[in-house]
Amino acid sequence: MKRILTLSFAALLILAAGHAISAQQQFGGAQLAVPEIPFDSVPNFLKLPDKMYLGEVPGVATNSKGHVFVYTRTGTMTATLGGSRVFTHDGSRLFEFDEKGAYVREIGVGIYGFLFAHVVRIDPQDNIWVVDEAANLVMKFDPNGRILMTIGRKPESINVRNYEPPAPPAGAAGRAGGAPAGEGRGAAAGPAGAGGGRGGQQAAAPPVVGAGVAGESFNRPTDVGWDAQGNVFVSDGYGNSRVVKYDKNGVFLKMAGHRGSGPLEFNTPHGLAMDAQGNVYIADRGNNRVQVLDNELNFKTQYLNVGTPWTVCVSPGPHQYLFSSNSNAIGNFDNGEIYKMELDGKIVGRFGEGGKQMKQFGSVHEIDCRDPNGILVGELTNWRVQKLMLKAPTSSTQ
């Protein structure tokens, strides 16, 4: 009997291992041999004017002319006490540099929505898009720096209360002289909110954590992208855990996802990128994976082989590559490498490590890969932008 039980237990272990392997293959298993990509960092690439500085650099992007846009957490914070809240602005700044790194201008000085920078992106028409995490706003500027559209809404500086009609007096429910409100026929019985008796109402289902609401209400959004039709995709990633789709005019179309670890569930969707077919790549940071959705926000696959993705970028051109940063958390340098991948998840190679020197990274927060061999990275811990020139991959590492 003992031998039979032992064999049965062993069979169950083999069966479970088989399911684990098939699941891993289905959702992007680990790739053991990863080539190293040699690279150089261009020294002193950005030239700032005197008395102008970068703070944390969560956002960096280039336009079709090679100009570099940097959305940085620096500037003079302004705060005004209004009602029960403190209203803040000017906590972040948006700079433009030319293709050689020379300073060109500042965009959006004093603008209402610049509070806590998260990313900057440039669309195919060279419009400039900024995602501000604390303002709950996605802002679109034209190439001249004029605001064209906003999606989302910044919290009010004062606590504006909605009008609510006064409650009816006690005993007003039902016929005159009847039972007090809540005690008549059809009133709830048992736990508060549970439906009870004829005419009772079922308790409302608890809200799904991180699902958000339809429309333009964000809760600390993180990134933005577009498809060929101009539809806008936003990862709403800290307070919510979802992806939202709008049309080219900013009209809400649909949303998908909520807090969790399964397919089409997210734990801090921290970055977003689009490929030429309109597929959506999500840096699902808290779940240590990249999730891939189709254009209608249906789950396609996931890649589990690139550490903890903080940001993703898809290069343009006939052969597109996916870049993903396994960024070190602020305060440590335990990792920090960046992966270059095929769109199917196969790793072409990796490069870099955590640290403070050139060719090392301190919390890479955004990657610009318009040129897949000459990428830009914005770093939080090191308060800088690095321009990296990639070379052909070398021998594999384990």
C-alpha positions as CSV (number, residue, x, y, z in Angstrom):
1,M,0.0,0.0,0.0
2,K,2.8,2.4,0.9
3,R,4.5,1.6,-2.4
4,I,1.3,2.4,-4.3
5,L,0.9,5.7,-2.5
6,T,4.5,6.7,-3.2
7,L,4.1,5.9,-6.9
8,S,0.8,7.8,-7.1
9,F,2.4,10.9,-5.4
10,A,5.3,10.7,-7.9
11,A,2.9,10.6,-10.8
12,L,1.1,13.6,-9.5
13,L,4.4,15.5,-9.2
14,I,5.3,14.6,-12.8
15,L,1.8,15.7,-14.0
16,A,2.1,19.0,-12.1
17,A,5.5,19.7,-13.5
18,G,4.2,19.0,-17.0
19,H,1.4,21.6,-16.5
20,A,3.9,24.1,-15.2
21,I,6.2,23.7,-18.2
22,S,3.3,24.0,-20.7
23,A,2.1,27.1,-18.9
24,Q,5.6,28.6,-18.9
25,Q,5.9,27.9,-22.6
26,Q,2.5,29.4,-23.3
27,F,3.2,32.6,-21.4
28,G,6.9,33.2,-22.2
29,G,9.3,31.0,-20.3
30,A,12.9,31.9,-19.2
31,Q,15.5,32.0,-21.9
32,L,18.7,30.6,-20.4
33,A,21.3,31.8,-22.9
34,V,21.2,35.6,-23.3
35,P,23.8,37.4,-25.4
36,E,25.5,40.5,-24.0
37,I,25.2,43.6,-26.2
38,P,28.3,45.8,-26.0
39,F,27.6,49.5,-26.0
40,D,29.0,53.0,-25.4
41,S,27.5,56.0,-23.6
42,V,27.9,59.4,-25.2
43,P,29.6,61.7,-22.6
44,N,27.9,65.0,-21.8
45,F,25.2,64.6,-24.4
46,L,22.8,67.2,-23.1
47,K,24.0,70.8,-22.7
48,L,22.0,72.7,-20.2
49,P,22.2,76.5,-19.8
50,D,23.8,78.0,-16.7
51,K,21.6,77.7,-13.6
52,M,19.3,75.1,-15.2
53,Y,19.4,71.6,-13.9
54,L,17.7,68.2,-14.2
55,G,16.1,66.5,-11.3
56,E,14.8,62.9,-11.6
57,V,14.2,62.2,-15.3
58,P,11.2,59.9,-15.6
59,G,10.6,61.0,-19.3
60,V,12.7,61.2,-22.4
61,A,11.6,61.0,-26.1
62,T,12.7,62.1,-29.6
63,N,10.8,63.5,-32.6
64,S,11.3,62.9,-36.3
65,K,14.1,65.6,-36.4
66,G,16.0,63.9,-33.6
67,H,15.2,66.6,-31.1
68,V,15.2,65.3,-27.5
69,F,12.3,66.1,-25.0
70,V,13.0,65.6,-21.3
71,Y,10.2,65.7,-18.7
72,T,11.9,66.1,-15.4
73,R,11.0,66.5,-11.7
74,T,12.6,69.8,-11.1
75,G,11.6,73.4,-10.8
76,T,10.1,75.7,-8.2
77,M,7.1,74.1,-6.5
78,T,4.2,76.5,-6.0
79,A,1.6,75.6,-3.4
80,T,-1.6,77.5,-2.4
81,L,-3.9,76.5,0.4
82,G,-7.4,76.5,-0.7
83,G,-10.2,75.1,1.4
84,S,-9.2,71.8,2.8
85,R,-6.5,71.0,0.2
86,V,-3.1,72.3,-0.9
87,F,-3.0,73.1,-4.6
88,T,0.4,72.6,-6.2
89,H,1.8,73.2,-9.7
90,D,5.2,73.8,-11.4
91,G,6.7,70.7,-9.8
92,S,8.0,69.5,-13.2
93,R,9.4,71.0,-16.4
94,L,9.6,70.0,-20.0
95,F,12.8,70.8,-22.0
96,E,13.6,70.5,-25.6
97,F,17.2,69.9,-27.0
98,D,18.3,69.5,-30.6
99,E,19.8,66.4,-32.1
100,K,23.2,67.2,-30.9
101,G,22.1,67.8,-27.3
102,A,22.0,71.7,-27.4
103,Y,19.3,73.4,-25.4
104,V,16.4,74.7,-27.5
105,R,13.6,75.8,-25.2
106,E,11.3,75.1,-22.3
107,I,7.7,74.1,-23.0
108,G,4.6,74.7,-20.8
109,V,6.1,77.1,-18.3
110,G,3.6,77.5,-15.4
111,I,1.1,75.1,-16.9
112,Y,-1.7,73.9,-14.7
113,G,-0.9,70.2,-15.2
114,F,2.8,70.0,-14.6
115,L,3.0,68.5,-11.1
116,F,4.8,65.1,-10.9
117,A,6.3,64.0,-14.2
118,H,5.9,60.4,-15.4
119,V,6.6,60.1,-19.2
120,V,6.8,62.1,-22.4
121,R,6.1,60.6,-25.8
122,I,6.1,61.9,-29.3
123,D,3.5,60.7,-31.8
124,P,4.0,60.3,-35.6
125,Q,3.0,63.9,-36.3
126,D,5.6,65.2,-33.8
127,N,2.9,66.2,-31.3
128,I,4.3,66.0,-27.7
129,W,2.4,64.0,-25.2
130,V,3.0,64.2,-21.4
131,V,1.6,62.0,-18.7
132,D,1.6,63.6,-15.2
133,E,1.0,61.1,-12.5
134,A,-0.1,63.4,-9.7
135,A,-2.2,65.6,-11.9
136,N,-4.1,62.6,-13.3
137,L,-3.6,64.1,-16.8
138,V,-2.5,63.2,-20.2
139,M,-1.7,66.4,-22.1
140,K,-1.1,66.8,-25.9
141,F,1.0,69.7,-27.3
142,D,1.5,70.5,-30.9
143,P,5.1,70.7,-32.2
144,N,5.1,74.4,-31.4
145,G,4.3,73.7,-27.7
146,R,0.6,74.8,-27.7
147,I,-1.8,72.6,-25.8
148,L,-4.2,70.7,-28.1
149,M,-6.0,68.3,-25.9
150,T,-6.2,67.0,-22.3
151,I,-7.5,63.6,-21.1
152,G,-8.3,63.3,-17.4
153,R,-8.8,66.0,-14.8
154,K,-6.6,67.4,-12.0
155,P,-8.1,67.3,-8.5
156,E,-9.6,70.5,-7.3
157,S,-7.6,72.8,-5.0
158,I,-10.6,73.1,-2.8
159,N,-13.1,70.5,-1.5
160,V,-16.1,71.2,-3.7
161,R,-19.1,69.3,-2.2
162,N,-21.9,68.1,-4.5
163,Y,-25.4,69.3,-3.5
164,E,-27.4,66.5,-1.7
165,P,-31.1,67.0,-0.9
166,P,-32.0,66.7,2.8
167,A,-33.0,63.3,4.1
168,P,-36.7,62.7,4.7
169,P,-37.8,62.9,8.4
170,A,-37.9,59.7,10.4
171,G,-41.0,57.6,9.7
172,A,-41.7,59.2,6.4
173,A,-41.3,55.9,4.5
174,G,-44.5,54.1,3.6
175,R,-48.0,55.1,4.5
176,A,-48.6,57.7,7.2
177,G,-48.5,56.1,10.6
178,G,-46.7,53.1,9.3
179,A,-43.5,51.5,10.5
180,P,-40.4,53.7,10.7
181,A,-38.2,53.7,7.6
182,G,-36.3,50.5,7.2
183,E,-38.7,48.4,9.4
184,G,-41.6,47.8,7.0
185,R,-42.4,45.0,4.6
186,G,-39.5,44.5,2.2
187,A,-36.9,46.0,4.5
188,A,-33.5,44.5,4.7
189,A,-33.0,41.6,7.0
190,G,-29.8,40.3,8.4
191,P,-26.5,42.1,7.5
192,A,-26.7,45.7,6.5
193,G,-27.3,46.1,2.8
194,A,-28.5,42.5,2.2
195,G,-31.8,42.1,0.3
196,G,-34.6,40.8,2.5
197,G,-38.3,40.1,2.0
198,R,-40.5,41.0,-0.9
199,G,-39.3,44.3,-2.5
200,G,-35.8,44.0,-0.9
201,Q,-32.7,44.8,-2.9
202,Q,-29.7,42.7,-3.4
203,A,-26.5,44.1,-1.9
204,A,-24.3,45.8,-4.5
205,A,-21.3,43.7,-5.5
206,P,-18.0,45.1,-4.0
207,P,-16.1,47.2,-6.5
208,V,-13.3,45.5,-8.5
209,V,-10.0,46.8,-7.3
210,G,-8.1,48.8,-9.9
211,A,-10.8,48.6,-12.6
212,G,-11.5,52.4,-12.6
213,V,-14.5,53.9,-14.2
214,A,-15.4,54.7,-17.8
215,G,-14.5,58.1,-19.2
216,E,-11.6,60.4,-18.3
217,S,-11.1,59.6,-14.6
218,F,-7.5,58.4,-14.0
219,N,-5.9,57.4,-10.8
220,R,-2.2,58.1,-11.2
221,P,-1.7,57.2,-14.9
222,T,1.7,56.1,-16.2
223,D,2.1,56.0,-20.0
224,V,0.4,56.7,-23.4
225,G,0.6,55.3,-26.9
226,W,-1.2,55.3,-30.3
227,D,-2.2,53.0,-33.1
228,A,-2.1,53.7,-36.9
229,Q,-5.7,55.1,-36.7
230,G,-4.7,57.6,-34.0
231,N,-6.5,55.8,-31.2
232,V,-5.0,56.7,-27.8
233,F,-4.1,54.0,-25.2
234,V,-3.3,54.9,-21.6
235,S,-1.9,52.7,-18.8
236,D,-3.7,53.8,-15.6
237,G,-1.3,52.2,-13.3
238,Y,-0.9,53.2,-9.7
239,G,-4.3,53.8,-8.1
240,N,-5.9,51.8,-10.9
241,S,-4.6,48.8,-12.7
242,R,-5.9,48.9,-16.2
243,V,-5.5,50.0,-19.8
244,V,-7.9,52.5,-21.4
245,K,-8.6,53.2,-25.1
246,Y,-9.8,56.5,-26.6
247,D,-10.4,57.6,-30.2
248,K,-8.2,60.2,-31.8
249,N,-10.3,63.0,-30.4
250,G,-10.0,61.7,-26.8
251,V,-13.5,60.1,-26.7
252,F,-13.6,57.1,-24.4
253,L,-14.0,53.7,-26.2
254,K,-13.2,50.9,-23.7
255,M,-11.1,49.8,-20.9
256,A,-9.7,46.5,-19.6
257,G,-8.0,45.1,-16.6
258,H,-8.0,45.3,-12.8
259,R,-5.7,44.5,-9.9
260,G,-4.5,40.9,-9.9
261,S,-1.9,38.5,-11.3
262,G,-3.7,36.5,-14.0
263,P,-4.0,37.3,-17.7
264,L,-5.4,40.8,-18.3
265,E,-4.8,41.6,-14.6
266,F,-2.1,44.1,-13.5
267,N,-0.1,45.1,-10.6
268,T,1.2,48.6,-11.4
269,P,1.1,48.7,-15.2
270,H,4.0,51.1,-15.4
271,G,4.8,51.5,-19.1
272,L,3.1,51.0,-22.5
273,A,4.2,50.7,-26.1
274,M,2.5,49.9,-29.4
275,D,3.7,48.0,-32.4
276,A,2.8,48.6,-36.1
277,Q,-0.2,46.1,-35.9
278,G,-1.7,48.0,-33.0
279,N,-0.8,45.5,-30.3
280,V,-0.2,46.9,-26.8
281,Y,2.8,45.9,-24.7
282,I,2.4,46.6,-21.0
283,A,5.3,46.7,-18.4
284,D,3.4,44.9,-15.7
285,R,5.9,45.9,-13.1
286,G,4.4,44.4,-9.9
287,N,3.8,41.1,-11.6
288,N,7.4,40.9,-13.1
289,R,6.2,40.5,-16.7
290,V,5.3,42.1,-20.0
291,Q,1.7,41.5,-21.0
292,V,0.7,41.8,-24.7
293,L,-2.8,42.8,-25.6
294,D,-4.4,43.1,-29.0
295,N,-5.9,46.3,-30.3
296,E,-9.3,45.6,-28.6
297,L,-7.5,45.1,-25.3
298,N,-7.8,41.3,-25.3
299,F,-5.0,39.3,-23.8
300,K,-2.6,37.7,-26.2
301,T,0.5,36.5,-24.3
302,Q,3.0,37.5,-21.6
303,Y,6.8,37.4,-21.2
304,L,8.2,36.4,-17.9
305,N,11.9,36.4,-18.8
306,V,12.9,40.1,-18.3
307,G,12.9,40.7,-14.6
308,T,10.8,43.5,-13.3
309,P,9.9,45.7,-16.3
310,W,9.7,49.4,-15.5
311,T,9.3,50.7,-19.0
312,V,8.9,49.3,-22.6
313,C,9.6,50.7,-26.0
314,V,8.9,49.4,-29.5
315,S,11.2,50.7,-32.3
316,P,9.8,51.8,-35.6
317,G,10.7,50.5,-39.1
318,P,10.1,47.2,-40.9
319,H,11.8,45.1,-38.2
320,Q,10.5,46.2,-34.8
321,Y,12.3,45.4,-31.5
322,L,10.9,45.5,-28.0
323,F,13.1,47.1,-25.3
324,S,12.3,46.4,-21.6
325,S,14.2,47.8,-18.6
326,N,14.7,45.6,-15.5
327,S,15.2,48.7,-13.5
328,N,16.6,48.8,-10.0
329,A,14.4,50.2,-7.3
330,I,15.4,53.6,-5.9
331,G,17.9,53.1,-3.2
332,N,19.6,49.9,-4.4
333,F,21.5,48.7,-7.5
334,D,20.7,45.0,-7.4
335,N,19.9,44.9,-11.1
336,G,19.3,47.5,-13.8
337,E,20.0,45.8,-17.2
338,I,18.0,46.5,-20.3
339,Y,16.7,43.8,-22.7
340,K,16.4,44.0,-26.5
341,M,13.8,41.5,-27.7
342,E,11.9,40.4,-30.8
343,L,8.2,41.1,-30.6
344,D,7.5,37.4,-29.9
345,G,9.5,37.7,-26.7
346,K,12.8,36.1,-27.8
347,I,15.7,38.0,-26.2
348,V,18.2,39.4,-28.7
349,G,20.5,40.5,-25.9
350,R,20.9,42.6,-22.8
351,F,23.1,45.4,-21.7
352,G,24.0,47.5,-18.7
353,E,23.8,47.1,-15.0
354,G,22.8,49.2,-11.9
355,G,25.2,51.9,-10.8
356,K,26.2,55.5,-10.9
357,Q,28.9,55.6,-13.5
358,M,28.5,56.0,-17.3
359,K,27.1,52.8,-18.9
360,Q,25.5,52.0,-15.6
361,F,21.8,52.8,-14.8
362,G,20.0,54.2,-11.8
363,S,16.3,53.4,-12.1
364,V,15.7,53.7,-15.8
365,H,12.2,55.1,-16.1
366,E,11.7,55.6,-19.8
367,I,13.5,54.4,-23.0
368,D,13.4,56.1,-26.4
369,C,14.2,53.6,-29.1
370,R,13.4,55.5,-32.3
371,D,16.9,54.4,-33.4
372,P,17.2,50.8,-32.0
373,N,21.0,51.1,-32.1
374,G,21.1,54.6,-30.5
375,I,18.7,54.7,-27.6
376,L,18.1,57.3,-24.9
377,V,17.3,56.4,-21.3
378,G,16.0,58.7,-18.5
379,E,17.1,57.8,-15.0
380,L,15.5,58.6,-11.6
381,T,18.3,57.9,-9.2
382,N,21.1,59.4,-11.3
383,W,19.1,62.5,-12.4
384,R,20.3,62.3,-16.0
385,V,19.7,61.2,-19.6
386,Q,22.2,58.8,-21.3
387,K,22.5,58.3,-25.0
388,L,23.6,54.7,-25.7
389,M,25.2,53.4,-28.9
390,L,24.6,49.6,-29.2
391,K,26.9,47.2,-31.0
392,A,26.4,43.6,-32.3
393,P,25.7,41.1,-29.5
394,T,28.6,38.9,-28.2
395,S,28.7,35.5,-26.6
396,S,25.8,34.3,-24.5
397,T,25.7,34.4,-20.7
398,Q,23.9,32.0,-18.3
